[in-house]
Amino acid sequence: MISLGQTMISREHRDVFKDGVAMRIGTRAFDILDVLLRHQGQLVSKELILQSVWPDTVVEENNLQVHISALRKALGADREQIRTVPGRGYVLLGGESLGHETRPPATLHGVSCNHRLPARVALLGRQALLDEVSSTLAEGCALVTLIGPGGVGKTALAAELGQTLLDAGSTPVYFVPLAQLQCAELLLEAFSSAIGLDCSGGDPDLQGLIRYLQQQPGLIILDNCEHLVESVASLLEVILRGAPAVRAVATSREPLRIAGERSLQVPPLEIPELNASRDIVLRSASAQLFLRQWRALDSHLAADGNAELDDYSVELVGEICRRLDGMPLALEMAAARACALGLYQLVASLDDSLHMLSASLRTAPPRQQTLQASLAWSLRLLGREERTVLRRLAELDGRFTLERACDALQCTRLPRACIMDSIVRLATKSLLMVSAQGPFRFYRMLGTTRACLLTASAHDTLATTEVSAPRAQDCDAPSALATLQGIRAVPPGPDGYHARHQRALAISR
């Protein structure tokens, strides 16, 4: 029990008593009080409170002010214990533990925490990469970072690795989801929570975290690191140095760049070549994923087997896989649309980039419920020069060389060195695919990324938006893309590309 002036607070039972009488305090108001108690005597920023109390919801700051007012009203004469620091946050003064409740010692729950792994799905076309990750860790590598664009399947691969270790019973696995974490200040708490350390009585303790990992080393999976990459890298480096038996797998759109890291690229799924035979199409991982998802959603299809698919249908499946670059997220969304449209109309609908970008996958995380949201997550992590370069590169059809890219960017008046640095960073952040041919490198942009960038609204957004870190609302807010119904994508090729680009430019003017 904690005494705050004449007010008694039980954090364990979430009760507040005034003169022995229980007070009515709303759930959110108590959550705010709990955050202030955990940081008693310290300045707590508004951002930290919002992230702690509303981790998955976008709320206005005045919402916080309303709950603070309600909390002060409930405290009565003790209302002054909550001090406002204008423009910054709040400080909770006073407070004394009466010893009636004892904080349990921090405990490591180990394997019992592993239910936090995402639901298991059968992976397709990833066994070789999964084996490479496993062998790299077994050889003593402290950190493997899975690199790739949004929606390529990095999380599923990391989760499968974790589940495999659990099935073997060989080591604890600690899954740390970071996509919804907006404040780097909460990173240590997220680590501690994943491991099973009880931080309810105060701030998480880095040294305590390291001590427990020294006693119970395991695999830490850090999912979606890109928006907190510097903070994650700094903290993880300290942890791995202090607990050298610990191994880590990170998923990110760019490397963490710490000592001992091995970066592995997660490519799109294998796609069948144009005019491939029926058997080759059906054996490709991208076609198998599309068909598996389609069968799971469409009651008109047999649960297994491909006998009901005629040769033309198989040809259309191959075209869908090629048009969507073998990207798992895009294929799953396309499969959901196939239930209502059928294969022929689905292929035709892929010509409309706006519809495809806004197609929804309800059960996915917010950043991946639409392709548009997944792209927005990456685009808002870019600097101004990177956005300018990426926008211009979207005007190049197919793969291109560094020389061709520099020629296309002459109109920007950016120095050649700046252009080259931006291209390197865009490739590092998985927004450009890189292929090698002898000593030369070629670059290519995924079709879904290019479709987004070739709309006038995307041009305007990239040209004017300065965002230092993503917020949940960035992924959830409807984009102005939906208003540009006049721009329709056309089949690949120079003529189709030219027509689409000219329409986008006409509207942008």
Secondary structure as UniProt FT lines:
FT   STRAND          2..4
FT   TURN            5..6
FT   STRAND          7..10
FT   TURN            11..14
FT   STRAND          15..18
FT   TURN            19..20
FT   STRAND          21..22
FT   HELIX           27..38
FT   TURN            39..41
FT   STRAND          44..45
FT   HELIX           46..53
FT   TURN            55..56
FT   HELIX           61..75
FT   HELIX           76..81
FT   STRAND          82..85
FT   TURN            86..88
FT   STRAND          89..92
FT   STRAND          96..97
FT   HELIX           110..116
FT   HELIX           127..138
FT   TURN            139..140
FT   STRAND          143..147
FT   TURN            150..151
FT   HELIX           154..168
FT   STRAND          173..177
FT   TURN            179..180
FT   HELIX           184..186
FT   HELIX           187..195
FT   TURN            200..201
FT   HELIX           206..215
FT   STRAND          219..223
FT   HELIX           226..228
FT   HELIX           229..242
FT   TURN            244..245
FT   STRAND          247..252
FT   TURN            259..260
FT   STRAND          261..265
FT   TURN            274..275
FT   HELIX           278..283
FT   HELIX           285..297
FT   TURN            299..300
FT   TURN            307..308
FT   HELIX           311..323
FT   TURN            324..326
FT   HELIX           328..349
FT   TURN            350..351
FT   HELIX           353..358
FT   TURN            362..363
FT   HELIX           366..368
FT   HELIX           371..379
FT   TURN            380..381
FT   HELIX           384..393
FT   TURN            394..395
FT   HELIX           402..408
FT   HELIX           410..412
FT   HELIX           416..428
FT   TURN            429..430
FT   STRAND          433..437
FT   TURN            438..439
FT   STRAND          440..444
FT   HELIX           447..453
FT   HELIX           456..464
FT   HELIX           472..476
FT   HELIX           480..483
FT   TURN            485..486
FT   HELIX           494..508
//
